[in-house]
Amino acid sequence: MSTGTQHRKRDIFVEGAIPSSFIAESIAKHATRTDIGAHEIFLGQVRADAMDATGEGTTVQTVSAIEYTAYRDMANEQMITIREEAFTRWPEMTCLHVHHSQGVIKAGELCFMVFASAPHRRQAREAVAYVTDEVKKRLPIFGREILSDTTHIWKRNT
Amino acid sequence: MDVLLFGMVAEKAGAISIDLEAGSLVELRRKLELSIPGLERLSYVIAVDRKVVLNDRALTGSEEIAVLPPFAGG
């Protein structure tokens, strides 16, 4: 397992929603890195999807929250691999930060952040798009969508 | 061996792990589906030592095994 400073093992999970203040602080922490010329950030927000829970088209409920759980050890290992792939593809990238929520996140709250910084915008932009897609595909994270009538359905990424 | 269960699989089983003995992944799948009613109708994959394994393979009993329903991160 790689132990380089850009690849060190870290836990991507945070308990509860990601506060907007956390994002502002993340940006501020990079002010001393004057080799950076571009930040790119993806933020995932819980959407109040309308769901036909019965499948009969008669009862439409909206998603009021998602409860996220994860196979945390595997998710963090997968994240190390994705991170290494990203630094191989975009070697000029300065840093990459990924956070995902655990627990109940209400509609309208933030549950996922991918933040890449690079000297120029292209590397940061492409890396964020790649990492966002790969996290959704490869990390064992599970979402129980809690509906307005308190029933639930299990979210699945397509 | 202690098999870790997640998401809708844990919900179906009413537990976050299940103790089963199996010498291969095929045998493990069969025992899981006998032990967890309705599992055969769910889509799931099995991870061995934190990596998804799709083909059959032998198990020694010392591996970390997990049953994973569809991923939903992001």
Chai-1 contact restraints between the chains, C-beta under 6 A:
chainA,res_idxA,chainB,res_idxB,connection_type,confidence,min_distance_angstrom,max_distance_angstrom,comment,restraint_id
A,G44,B,G74,contact,1.0,0.0,6.0,A-B,restraint_1
A,Y71,B,F6,contact,1.0,0.0,6.0,A-B,restraint_2
A,Y71,B,A66,contact,1.0,0.0,6.0,A-B,restraint_3
A,D73,B,R50,contact,1.0,0.0,6.0,A-B,restraint_4
A,M74,B,A47,contact,1.0,0.0,6.0,A-B,restraint_5
A,M74,B,R50,contact,1.0,0.0,6.0,A-B,restraint_6
A,E77,B,R50,contact,1.0,0.0,6.0,A-B,restraint_7
A,F112,B,G74,contact,1.0,0.0,6.0,A-B,restraint_8
A,V135,B,G73,contact,1.0,0.0,6.0,A-B,restraint_9
A,K136,B,G73,contact,1.0,0.0,6.0,A-B,restraint_10
A,K136,B,G74,contact,1.0,0.0,6.0,A-B,restraint_11
A,L139,B,G73,contact,1.0,0.0,6.0,A-B,restraint_12
A,P140,B,L68,contact,1.0,0.0,6.0,A-B,restraint_13
A,P140,B,F71,contact,1.0,0.0,6.0,A-B,restraint_14
A,I141,B,G73,contact,1.0,0.0,6.0,A-B,restraint_15
A,F142,B,F6,contact,1.0,0.0,6.0,A-B,restraint_16
A,F142,B,G7,contact,1.0,0.0,6.0,A-B,restraint_17
A,F142,B,A72,contact,1.0,0.0,6.0,A-B,restraint_18
A,G143,B,A72,contact,1.0,0.0,6.0,A-B,restraint_19
A,W154,B,M8,contact,1.0,0.0,6.0,A-B,restraint_20
A,K155,B,A72,contact,1.0,0.0,6.0,A-B,restraint_21
A,R156,B,P70,contact,1.0,0.0,6.0,A-B,restraint_22
A,R156,B,A72,contact,1.0,0.0,6.0,A-B,restraint_23
A,N157,B,F71,contact,1.0,0.0,6.0,A-B,restraint_24
A,N157,B,A72,contact,1.0,0.0,6.0,A-B,restraint_25
